[in-house]
Amino acid sequence: MQPVVTVGLDGSPESLCAARWAADEAEKRKLTLCLLHAWPLLAPEPAHVPAEADQNYWAKRLVRTARAELEARHPGLSIVGTLVADDAQDALLRASAESEMTVLGSRGLEPAESYFLGDVSMPVVARAERPVVLVRAEPRDEETAPAAVNRVVVCLKPHGSSDDLLDFGFHTAAARDVPLVAVLGRSVPLHARVPWGVDHEVTAEMTREAHQQLSRELRPWREKYPRVDVADDVRLGSPAKVVVQAGEGVTLLVVGRRRHRHGLAPHLGSVAQAAIHHARCPVAVIPHD
């Protein structure tokens, strides 16, 4: 099967922004873009029925309109539209298993409301076996929006696998011809805290060890992608806060999620939660062991 980038369409501004982002990424990766609209009440495809009598008219129009816009923006891109008579979550999860990545719209919510992201996006992010990218709607007032920084930021954990995250991050940075920054957040332990702040000897040693860890993990990827400009960034603080700060205004923020073990409910860690709910840039969530 030909590799595809799948984007979920529901007609919202967020899903249209996701479709534009997905089209750009599919073109850079030389992949086909699949526009997927799922709705349980879609009727069986009628034969020789005029448009005004077609129960699926509005669903078809939604996909057709998005496709026309994207074809105008990307004339050489292969785009297919798919209508599925099923629950959107189930349809997207099935599609994600056969896609290089799945792209979904993400509502730009205020922090107090941000944990109600949506009935579809969160279950797909938590269950998908392949990368899912969440894209917010573009700010209405471009003058108040922060200037974008053309780089991919990959947030790594002090312990755990990082190869899947770095594979996705380096591939994206190479396709977009932008720099990559590997960020590692380290919480300051209690024994390093003193009445006047922190013990600088302890934090200096923590920073040195973190840079050594990043250097080891980045070495094979630097060799595989010699054209990608790479930097490492160690920040002392809560990893959940660090990930939001690191994603301010960048091209893409990449975070990880552990694959759920059989019989256990899907779970998103605090870093992935913070990125999904508070980062304003596109966020790629990469499942890993």
Phi, psi and omega per residue, in radians:
M1 nan 2.426 -3.103
Q2 -1.203 2.327 3.138
P3 -1.072 2.446 -3.118
V4 -2.375 2.772 2.882
V5 -1.860 2.133 -3.110
T6 -1.812 2.335 3.066
V7 -2.157 2.363 3.101
G8 -1.492 2.202 -3.133
L9 -1.924 2.291 3.021
D10 -2.333 0.117 3.120
G11 1.562 -0.118 3.135
S12 -1.348 2.757 3.067
P13 -1.002 -0.617 -3.134
E14 -1.137 -0.732 -3.117
S15 -1.224 -0.555 3.095
L16 -1.213 -0.673 3.056
C17 -1.138 -0.671 3.079
A18 -1.087 -0.697 3.134
A19 -1.124 -0.694 3.120
R20 -1.143 -0.745 3.122
W21 -1.120 -0.769 -3.120
A22 -1.112 -0.679 3.116
A23 -1.115 -0.728 3.115
D24 -1.089 -0.758 -3.131
E25 -1.199 -0.728 3.126
A26 -1.081 -0.705 3.133
E27 -1.126 -0.756 -3.125
K28 -1.179 -0.567 3.132
R29 -1.579 -0.036 -3.132
K30 1.039 0.846 3.129
L31 -2.090 2.866 3.042
T32 -1.417 2.497 3.083
L33 -1.773 2.242 3.106
C34 -1.935 2.101 3.077
L35 -1.641 1.960 -3.048
L36 -1.929 2.158 3.015
H37 -2.133 2.136 -3.107
A38 -2.097 2.401 3.117
W39 -2.734 2.183 -3.068
P40 -1.034 -0.469 -3.031
L41 -1.599 0.164 3.059
L42 -1.044 2.379 -3.120
A43 -1.511 2.731 3.022
P44 -0.992 2.525 -3.068
E45 -1.068 2.046 -3.126
P46 -1.390 2.776 3.109
A47 -1.900 2.262 3.043
H48 0.961 0.863 3.107
V49 -1.973 2.290 3.109
P50 -1.073 2.700 -3.042
A51 -0.979 -0.686 -3.079
E52 -1.192 -0.282 3.126
A53 -1.801 -0.028 -3.112
D54 -1.392 2.035 -3.113
Q55 -1.152 -0.349 -3.129
N56 -1.705 0.256 -3.028
Y57 -0.975 -0.849 -3.050
W58 -1.228 -0.609 3.072
A59 -1.118 -0.759 3.117
K60 -1.130 -0.686 -3.130
R61 -1.133 -0.700 3.123
L62 -0.991 -0.883 -3.117
V63 -1.180 -0.733 -3.104
R64 -1.109 -0.711 -3.141
T65 -1.143 -0.792 3.125
A66 -1.108 -0.714 -3.127
R67 -1.122 -0.712 3.136
A68 -1.097 -0.733 3.121
E69 -1.114 -0.773 -3.082
L70 -1.230 -0.615 3.088
E71 -1.154 -0.596 3.087
A72 -1.185 -0.638 3.136
R73 -1.337 -0.578 -3.054
H74 -2.300 1.334 -3.022
P75 -1.075 -0.403 -3.127
G76 -1.677 0.027 -3.052
L77 -1.475 2.364 3.046
S78 -1.403 2.097 -3.090
I79 -2.222 2.320 3.057
V80 -2.183 2.567 3.086
G81 -1.943 2.437 -3.102
T82 -2.346 2.245 3.019
L83 -1.883 2.290 -3.088
V84 -2.229 2.197 3.107
A85 -1.487 1.350 -3.088
D86 -2.819 2.943 3.022
D87 -1.038 2.364 -3.058
A88 -1.032 -0.732 -3.129
Q89 -1.062 -0.833 -3.123
D90 -1.134 -0.721 -3.130
A91 -1.125 -0.713 -3.132
L92 -1.211 -0.660 3.110
L93 -1.127 -0.713 3.089
R94 -1.127 -0.768 -3.133
A95 -1.147 -0.631 -3.094
S96 -1.118 -0.517 -3.128
A97 -1.183 -0.352 -3.107
E98 -1.980 0.222 -3.065
S99 -2.037 2.585 3.022
E100 -1.082 -0.653 3.033
M101 -2.767 2.737 3.062
T102 -2.028 2.315 -3.077
V103 -2.035 2.265 -3.102
L104 -2.268 2.635 3.035
G105 -1.331 2.538 -3.139
S106 -2.217 2.252 -3.134
R107 -1.207 2.399 3.039
G108 -1.455 1.616 -3.042
L109 -1.815 2.743 3.049
E110 -1.223 2.675 -3.084
P111 -0.921 -0.683 -3.095
A112 -1.167 -0.388 -3.088
E113 -1.870 -0.026 -2.877
S114 -1.212 -0.248 -3.129
Y115 -1.495 0.094 2.992
F116 -1.913 1.162 -2.992
L117 -1.234 -0.558 -3.114
G118 2.599 2.721 -3.081
D119 -1.347 -0.316 -3.063
V120 -1.803 -0.872 -3.008
S121 -1.022 -0.850 -3.041
M122 -1.123 -0.812 3.105
P123 -1.080 -0.624 3.121
V124 -1.172 -0.791 3.107
V125 -1.034 -0.742 -3.048
A126 -1.290 -0.433 -3.017
R127 -1.917 -0.384 -3.045
A128 -1.068 2.477 3.141
E129 -1.587 -0.060 3.127
R130 -2.292 2.972 -3.034
P131 -1.027 2.468 3.038
V132 -2.170 2.302 3.127
V133 -1.968 2.274 3.096
L134 -1.859 2.266 -3.070
V135 -2.156 2.214 3.093
R136 -1.433 2.806 3.042
A137 -1.169 2.602 3.123
E138 -1.186 2.490 3.117
P139 -1.021 2.451 3.125
R140 -1.177 -0.675 -3.141
D141 -1.785 1.738 -3.074
E142 -1.147 -0.439 -3.112
E143 -1.196 -0.503 -3.123
T144 -1.600 -0.146 -3.140
A145 -1.335 2.442 3.116
P146 -1.163 2.556 3.131
A147 -1.135 2.322 -3.110
A148 -1.301 2.486 3.071
V149 -1.858 2.141 -3.073
N150 -1.361 1.524 3.050
R151 -2.825 2.734 3.060
V152 -1.794 2.273 3.130
V153 -1.958 2.180 3.099
V154 -1.937 2.098 -3.137
C155 -1.683 2.032 -3.091
L156 -1.784 2.815 3.136
K157 -1.775 2.622 3.097
P158 -1.013 -0.557 3.137
H159 -2.355 2.489 3.115
G160 2.089 2.978 -3.086
S161 -1.243 2.456 3.116
S162 -2.224 -0.104 -3.043
D163 -1.074 -0.742 -3.129
D164 -1.110 -0.688 3.128
L165 -1.178 -0.776 -3.118
L166 -1.215 -0.604 3.078
D167 -1.038 -0.873 -3.138
F168 -1.139 -0.783 -3.098
G169 -1.110 -0.796 -3.137
F170 -1.179 -0.700 3.112
H171 -1.057 -0.757 -3.136
T172 -1.172 -0.772 3.139
A173 -1.092 -0.704 3.123
A174 -1.163 -0.737 -3.131
A175 -1.136 -0.622 -3.112
R176 -1.624 -0.114 -3.140
D177 0.988 0.897 3.114
V178 -2.251 2.798 3.106
P179 -1.204 2.824 3.059
L180 -2.141 2.384 3.066
V181 -2.099 2.164 3.060
A182 -1.672 2.100 -3.066
V183 -1.954 2.375 3.094
L184 -2.243 2.063 3.093
G185 -1.707 2.340 3.131
R186 -2.206 2.148 3.071
S187 -1.255 2.405 3.116
V188 -1.328 2.145 -3.100
P189 -1.220 2.815 -3.100
L190 -1.061 -0.649 -3.077
H191 -1.199 -0.224 3.117
A192 -1.607 -0.068 -3.115
R193 -1.610 2.338 3.130
V194 -2.243 2.871 -3.068
P195 -0.958 -0.542 -3.086
W196 -1.708 0.143 3.106
G197 2.543 -2.014 3.118
V198 -2.307 2.746 3.077
D199 -1.362 1.911 -3.030
H200 -1.170 -0.461 3.083
E201 -1.171 -0.728 3.130
V202 -1.155 -0.820 -3.107
T203 -1.171 -0.579 3.096
A204 -1.147 -0.702 3.104
E205 -1.173 -0.700 3.091
M206 -1.061 -0.754 -3.126
T207 -1.137 -0.734 3.140
R208 -1.088 -0.779 3.134
E209 -1.125 -0.672 3.139
A210 -1.149 -0.713 3.091
H211 -1.119 -0.654 3.101
Q212 -1.139 -0.716 3.095
Q213 -1.069 -0.825 3.137
L214 -1.073 -0.708 -3.135
S215 -1.067 -0.749 3.125
R216 -1.121 -0.790 -3.074
E217 -1.233 -0.540 -3.095
L218 -1.465 -0.371 -3.014
R219 -0.939 -0.918 -3.113
P220 -1.139 -0.507 -3.122
W221 -1.367 -0.561 3.010
R222 -1.072 -0.692 -3.128
E223 -1.231 -0.642 -3.125
K224 -1.275 -0.579 -3.116
Y225 -2.152 1.234 -3.054
P226 -1.141 -0.341 -3.119
R227 -1.474 -0.186 -3.135
V228 -1.473 2.193 3.070
D229 -1.324 2.095 -2.999
V230 -2.092 2.411 3.034
A231 -2.367 2.670 3.050
D232 -2.011 2.619 -3.025
D233 -2.466 1.991 3.109
V234 -1.823 2.219 -3.131
R235 -2.234 2.272 3.105
L236 -1.556 2.115 -3.105
G237 2.747 3.093 3.121
S238 -1.032 2.181 3.135
P239 -0.959 -0.580 3.131
A240 -1.159 -0.688 3.099
K241 -1.275 -0.670 -3.135
V242 -1.053 -0.726 -3.081
V243 -1.122 -0.652 3.122
V244 -1.212 -0.743 3.114
Q245 -1.107 -0.731 -3.086
A246 -1.176 -0.462 -3.095
G247 -1.569 0.131 -3.084
E248 -1.132 1.903 3.002
G249 1.247 0.318 -3.092
V250 -1.624 2.998 -3.123
T251 -1.143 -0.775 -3.097
L252 -2.748 2.414 3.058
L253 -1.942 2.202 -3.076
V254 -1.956 2.160 3.106
V255 -2.270 2.897 -3.088
G256 -1.917 2.805 3.043
R257 -2.518 2.244 3.114
R258 -1.204 2.371 3.044
R259 -1.117 2.388 -3.119
H260 -1.332 2.434 3.108
R261 -1.334 2.677 -3.095
H262 -0.989 2.283 3.103
G263 1.612 -0.187 3.134
L264 -1.828 2.584 3.125
A265 -1.211 2.517 3.092
P266 -1.013 2.529 -3.037
H267 -2.481 2.391 3.026
L268 -1.915 2.289 3.125
G269 -1.274 3.022 -3.065
S270 -1.127 -0.601 -3.130
V271 -1.205 -0.811 3.102
A272 -1.107 -0.712 3.097
Q273 -1.029 -0.822 -3.109
A274 -1.084 -0.763 -3.136
A275 -1.105 -0.802 -3.088
I276 -1.108 -0.742 -2.996
H277 -1.548 -0.409 -2.999
H278 -2.129 -0.405 3.119
A279 -1.247 2.422 -3.111
R280 -1.574 -0.257 -3.114
C281 -1.550 2.947 2.992
P282 -1.010 2.431 -3.109
V283 -2.141 2.173 3.066
A284 -1.760 2.183 3.110
V285 -1.859 2.078 -3.026
I286 -1.924 2.048 3.082
P287 -1.247 2.460 3.127
H288 -2.590 2.823 3.138
D289 -1.386 nan nan
